[in-house]
Amino acid sequence: MCEEQLQQELARHNNRFVQQQQIPTTIDEEELEDEDAEEMDPETAEEEGAGSHDADEPASSQTATGNKKSKSKLMKNNFDKWKDTQTGYWHATCKWCNNNYSLGTSGGYGSAARHPVAKHPVEYAKLGGGTGKQTQISRFANFQPFGNFSYNDAQNLTGMTNLICEENLPYMFSESLALRDYAQGSLNLQFRDYSRKTVKKEIIRLYKAEKTRLQIFFANFDGRVTICSDTWEDDFHHLYYLGLTEHYIDEDWNMHKRVLAFREFNDRHTTEHIYILIERILIEYNLIDKVFAIGFDNATNNTAVIPKLRELCGANTLMGRFFHQRCACHVINLCVQDGLKVLGDAMEVVKGGIRHIWGNGQLRLKWQTYLTERGVRYVAFPKDLSIRWNNTYKLLKVVLRYKEHFPTFLKQHDNYIINSAEIDTCEKI
């Protein structure tokens, strides 16, 4: 009896399901008119030229037609299609690399459809085309709320390169066995590592692509930018570099910052050489007529180049009164350094004591042991850099932390004397 009731219940469910499948779907007439008004290429016209679908047409046929429509739309997003009026042949030009394909008189894409899948997989996938391969369900994942994952080697390489650049990692990070074991064991078995040469090539490619994008953006940019420039010296290789950074505000009032150049600059830092290099960079990025102001430090050669840059950029906004912006940090640093020179005697004695400790490896170990025996936590002395006066503050802060132990230790182990008055002077600073 129970089996008969179960069969009857299943029969009722089946009948109800069949009735739901037979309910006609209503379509808005305005949507039909919009679809009819949409322009179709010859391939789409051939697919739909047989007329409208009958009411009793199988659902699988409608699905196939829908897939053809979506594929045709995807091809339109990847190709510019045009017809040669002389020969009557259709042609398709790739939007990504400008390769041209002849489609014949029918206008069907044919073998050209494989081009974006093979040559431009990243752009093709972003437009909804996938990878052109059958999607495989991961055997390690039971639940995928965002759809089936499809591994893309090109995206993996780009992501790896961005990670190395943003975290300032060495190129050989991509060859790490630990990274490969982690990614293949915890993320995806298809993950593969890359050689440092491959990563280097990808970094150069991304740099050129981003530079081209900025050049196109600034060519059509109708606003103004502010640039600042400075030079650095590499103490290890004794090379000089010039950096150029620009700031601009977009139409949504968001400020953006871009490093336009960081180039080797081993010529004499004369006014003419600085002007030529900055001019070359501004021309590359189409910024000659878009510079509102430029920030420099107070070096004589930098100040002398301002009139030439004002003439080059045609700085007429607000009569060019704000074209030259002196670096506020550089001005503050000069003021602080002049003030520290007045107190130079006391400062020099304290810095000399620190140099005694750091210049002798054995004395440095004794200093650490000395603090440990007295239950005082060891903190290393920061480096004192003249170009960063805040480092002097950090240095004195650590000295005052050990004001009861620092003079005593130097007197016992190195016979270096620091008076309490000198420590008090540092505390007042």
C-alpha positions in Angstrom: 0.0 0.0 0.0 2.8 2.4 0.8 4.4 1.7 -2.6 1.1 2.5 -4.4 0.8 5.8 -2.5 4.4 6.7 -3.4 3.8 6.0 -7.1 0.7 8.2 -7.1 2.5 11.0 -5.4 5.3 10.9 -8.0 2.7 10.9 -10.8 1.0 14.0 -9.5 4.4 15.8 -9.3 5.2 14.8 -12.9 1.9 16.1 -14.1 2.3 19.4 -12.3 5.9 19.8 -13.8 4.5 19.1 -17.4 1.8 21.7 -16.9 4.3 24.3 -15.8 6.5 23.6 -18.9 3.4 24.2 -21.1 2.6 27.7 -19.7 3.5 30.2 -22.5 6.0 32.9 -21.7 4.7 36.5 -22.3 7.0 38.9 -24.1 6.6 42.7 -24.0 5.9 44.0 -27.5 8.2 46.9 -26.9 11.1 44.5 -26.3 10.3 42.7 -29.6 10.3 46.0 -31.5 13.7 46.9 -29.9 15.1 43.6 -31.0 13.8 44.0 -34.5 15.2 47.5 -34.7 18.7 46.3 -33.8 21.1 46.1 -36.7 22.3 42.6 -37.6 25.3 41.5 -39.5 25.0 38.9 -42.3 25.9 36.0 -40.0 23.1 36.9 -37.5 20.7 37.5 -40.4 21.4 34.0 -41.7 20.8 32.5 -38.3 17.5 34.3 -37.9 16.5 34.5 -41.6 14.4 31.3 -41.3 11.7 33.4 -39.6 10.4 33.5 -36.1 10.3 30.4 -34.0 7.1 28.4 -33.8 5.4 28.1 -30.5 6.0 24.4 -30.4 9.7 24.6 -31.3 11.9 22.6 -29.0 13.6 24.6 -26.2 17.0 23.2 -27.2 16.7 24.9 -30.6 16.0 28.2 -29.0 18.9 27.8 -26.6 21.2 27.1 -29.6 20.0 30.2 -31.4 20.6 32.3 -28.2 24.1 31.0 -28.0 24.8 32.0 -31.6 23.4 35.5 -30.8 25.7 35.8 -27.8 28.7 34.5 -29.8 28.0 37.0 -32.6 27.8 39.8 -30.2 31.1 38.7 -28.6 32.8 38.7 -32.0 31.5 42.3 -32.6 33.2 43.3 -29.3 36.5 41.8 -30.6 36.4 42.8 -34.3 35.5 45.8 -36.4 33.6 44.4 -39.4 33.5 46.1 -42.7 32.7 45.3 -46.4 34.8 46.0 -49.4 32.4 47.5 -51.9 34.6 46.7 -54.9 35.0 42.9 -54.2 31.9 42.4 -52.1 34.0 40.6 -49.5 33.5 41.1 -45.8 36.5 41.8 -43.6 37.1 41.7 -39.8 39.9 43.8 -38.1 41.0 42.8 -34.6 40.4 45.6 -32.1 43.5 44.5 -30.1 46.2 44.0 -32.7 44.7 45.3 -35.9 45.1 42.0 -37.7 42.8 41.7 -40.7 40.8 38.6 -41.7 38.8 38.0 -44.9 35.4 36.6 -44.2 34.3 36.0 -47.8 30.9 37.0 -49.1 28.9 35.3 -46.4 30.3 37.4 -43.6 30.7 34.5 -41.2 33.7 34.8 -38.8 34.9 31.2 -39.4 38.5 30.6 -38.3 38.9 34.3 -37.3 36.9 33.5 -34.2 39.9 31.5 -32.8 42.1 34.6 -33.0 41.0 36.4 -29.8 41.0 33.2 -27.9 44.6 32.4 -28.9 46.2 35.8 -29.1 44.2 37.9 -26.6 42.8 35.5 -23.9 42.7 38.2 -21.2 40.6 40.7 -23.2 38.5 37.9 -24.6 37.7 36.5 -21.1 36.9 40.0 -19.7 34.2 40.3 -22.5 32.6 37.1 -21.3 34.2 34.7 -23.8 36.0 32.5 -21.3 39.2 30.8 -22.4 37.8 28.9 -25.4 38.4 25.6 -23.5 35.9 23.4 -21.7 35.5 24.5 -18.1 36.5 21.8 -15.6 35.0 21.6 -12.1 37.7 21.6 -9.5 37.8 18.3 -7.6 39.0 20.1 -4.5 36.1 22.6 -4.2 32.5 21.5 -3.3 30.9 25.0 -3.4 31.7 27.8 -5.9 29.3 30.7 -5.4 30.8 32.7 -8.2 30.7 30.0 -10.9 33.2 27.5 -12.1 36.8 28.7 -11.8 38.9 28.6 -15.0 42.7 28.9 -14.7 44.3 31.5 -17.0 48.0 31.4 -17.4 48.3 35.0 -18.8 46.3 36.4 -15.8 48.5 34.4 -13.4 51.6 35.9 -14.9 50.3 39.4 -14.8 49.1 38.9 -11.2 52.5 37.5 -10.2 54.3 40.5 -11.8 52.0 43.0 -10.1 52.7 41.3 -6.7 56.5 41.5 -7.2 56.3 45.1 -8.2 54.0 46.3 -5.4 55.8 44.4 -2.6 59.3 45.2 -4.0 60.2 41.5 -4.2 63.1 40.2 -6.2 62.5 38.6 -9.6 63.6 35.2 -8.3 60.5 35.2 -6.1 58.6 33.7 -9.1 61.0 30.7 -9.0 60.3 29.9 -5.3 59.7 26.3 -4.7 57.8 27.1 -1.5 55.4 29.4 -3.5 54.8 26.7 -6.1 54.1 24.0 -3.4 51.7 26.4 -1.6 49.8 27.4 -4.8 49.5 24.0 -6.2 48.7 22.3 -2.9 46.2 25.0 -1.6 45.0 27.0 -4.6 45.1 25.2 -7.9 47.1 22.3 -9.4 47.5 24.1 -12.7 49.6 26.9 -11.1 53.1 27.0 -12.6 56.1 29.2 -11.7 58.0 31.5 -14.0 61.6 32.2 -14.6 63.0 35.6 -13.6 63.6 36.4 -17.3 59.9 35.9 -18.0 58.9 38.1 -15.1 61.4 40.8 -16.3 59.8 40.7 -19.8 56.3 40.9 -18.3 57.3 43.9 -16.1 58.7 45.7 -19.2 55.5 44.9 -21.1 53.3 46.2 -18.3 55.4 49.3 -18.0 55.1 50.1 -21.7 51.3 49.4 -21.7 50.8 51.7 -18.7 52.9 54.4 -20.3 51.0 54.2 -23.5 47.7 54.4 -21.6 48.9 57.5 -19.7 50.1 59.1 -23.0 46.6 58.6 -24.6 44.9 59.8 -21.4 46.9 63.0 -21.1 46.5 63.7 -24.9 42.7 64.0 -24.3 43.0 65.5 -20.8 41.6 69.0 -20.7 42.6 69.8 -17.1 45.9 70.9 -15.5 48.6 69.0 -13.7 51.2 69.9 -11.1 54.6 68.3 -11.4 57.5 68.0 -8.9 61.1 67.0 -9.6 64.2 66.0 -7.6 67.5 64.3 -8.0 69.0 61.4 -6.0 72.4 59.8 -5.7 73.0 56.1 -5.4 75.7 55.8 -2.8 76.5 52.2 -3.8 77.0 52.7 -7.6 77.5 56.5 -7.4 74.9 57.1 -10.0 72.5 60.0 -10.1 68.8 59.9 -11.0 66.1 62.4 -11.8 62.5 61.7 -10.8 59.4 63.5 -12.1 56.0 63.1 -10.4 52.7 64.6 -11.4 49.4 65.2 -9.6 46.1 65.9 -11.2 42.4 66.0 -10.2 39.8 64.1 -12.2 36.3 65.1 -13.0 35.1 63.5 -9.8 37.5 65.7 -7.7 39.7 62.8 -6.8 43.4 63.5 -6.8 45.8 61.1 -8.6 49.5 60.7 -8.4 51.7 59.2 -11.1 55.5 58.8 -11.3 56.2 59.7 -14.9 59.9 59.1 -14.9 62.8 57.9 -12.8 65.8 58.2 -15.1 69.5 58.0 -14.8 71.0 61.5 -14.9 74.8 61.4 -14.8 75.3 64.6 -16.8 76.4 67.7 -14.9 73.4 69.1 -13.0 73.4 72.4 -15.0 70.3 74.4 -15.8 70.4 73.4 -19.5 70.7 69.7 -18.8 67.8 69.7 -16.3 65.7 71.7 -18.7 66.3 69.3 -21.6 65.5 66.2 -19.6 62.3 67.6 -18.1 61.2 68.9 -21.6 61.7 65.4 -23.1 59.5 63.8 -20.4 56.7 66.4 -20.8 56.7 65.9 -24.5 56.5 62.1 -24.1 53.3 62.4 -22.0 51.7 65.3 -23.9 51.8 67.6 -21.0 53.6 70.7 -22.5 50.5 72.9 -22.4 48.9 71.3 -19.3 51.3 72.2 -16.5 49.9 74.5 -13.9 52.8 74.5 -11.4 56.1 72.8 -10.7 57.7 72.0 -7.4 61.5 72.2 -6.9 63.9 72.5 -4.0 65.9 75.7 -3.6 69.0 74.6 -5.4 70.4 77.4 -7.7 70.2 75.4 -10.8 66.6 74.4 -10.2 65.6 78.0 -9.6 67.3 79.1 -12.8 65.4 76.5 -14.9 62.0 77.9 -13.9 61.9 80.8 -16.5 62.7 78.4 -19.3 60.0 75.9 -18.2 57.5 78.8 -17.8 58.1 79.8 -21.4 58.0 76.2 -22.6 54.6 75.5 -21.0 53.1 78.8 -21.6 52.1 79.2 -18.0 49.4 81.9 -18.4 47.0 80.6 -15.7 46.8 83.2 -13.0 49.5 85.0 -14.9 52.0 82.3 -13.9 52.2 83.6 -10.3 52.0 80.1 -8.8 54.0 78.3 -11.5 57.1 77.8 -9.2 56.2 76.1 -5.9 59.2 75.8 -3.7 59.5 72.5 -1.8 58.1 73.2 1.7 59.8 70.1 3.2 63.2 71.3 1.9 62.6 74.8 3.4 61.7 73.4 6.7 64.7 71.1 6.7 67.0 74.0 6.1 65.5 75.9 9.0 65.8 72.9 11.3 69.4 72.2 10.2 70.4 75.9 10.9 68.8 75.6 14.4 70.7 72.3 15.1 74.0 74.0 14.2 73.5 76.4 17.1 73.3 73.4 19.4 75.9 71.5 17.4 78.5 71.0 20.3 76.1 69.0 22.5 74.7 67.2 19.6 78.1 66.2 18.2 79.2 64.8 21.6 76.1 62.5 21.8 76.4 61.4 18.1 80.1 60.7 18.7 79.2 58.4 21.5 76.8 56.5 19.3 79.4 56.2 16.6 81.8 54.7 19.1 79.3 51.9 19.9 78.3 51.2 16.3 81.8 51.4 15.0 83.0 48.5 17.2 81.3 45.2 16.9 82.5 43.9 20.3 81.5 47.2 22.0 78.0 46.9 20.5 77.6 43.4 21.9 78.8 44.6 25.3 76.2 47.4 25.1 73.4 44.9 24.5 74.6 42.7 27.3 74.9 45.8 29.6 71.2 46.6 29.0 70.0 43.0 29.4 71.7 42.6 32.8 69.9 45.7 34.1 66.5 44.6 32.7 66.3 47.3 30.1 64.9 46.5 26.7 67.4 47.0 23.8 66.5 49.4 21.0 68.8 50.1 18.1 69.9 53.7 17.5 68.4 55.1 14.2 70.6 56.4 11.5 71.2 60.2 11.5 70.5 61.6 8.0 71.0 65.3 7.4 68.4 65.3 4.6 65.8 63.9 7.1 65.8 66.0 10.2 63.0 63.9 11.8 65.7 61.1 12.1 67.6 63.4 14.4 64.5 63.6 16.6 64.2 59.7 16.6 67.8 59.4 17.5 67.6 61.8 20.4 64.4 60.0 21.6 66.3 56.7 21.9 69.3 58.5 23.6 66.9 59.9 26.3 65.5 56.4 26.8 69.0 55.4 28.0 70.1 58.7 29.6 70.9 56.9 32.9 72.9 54.1 31.2 74.4 55.6 28.1 76.9 58.0 29.7 77.9 55.4 32.3 78.5 52.7 29.8 80.7 54.9 27.6 82.8 56.1 30.6 83.4 52.5 31.8 84.2 50.7 28.5 85.6 53.4 26.2 86.5 56.3 28.5 84.2 58.5 26.5 82.6 61.2 28.7 79.2 62.7 28.1 78.1 65.4 30.7 74.7 65.6 32.1 74.3 69.1 30.7 74.7 67.7 27.2 72.0 65.2 27.8 69.7 67.9 29.2 70.3 70.0 26.0 69.3 67.0 23.9 66.2 66.6 26.0 65.2 70.3 25.5 65.7 69.9 21.7 
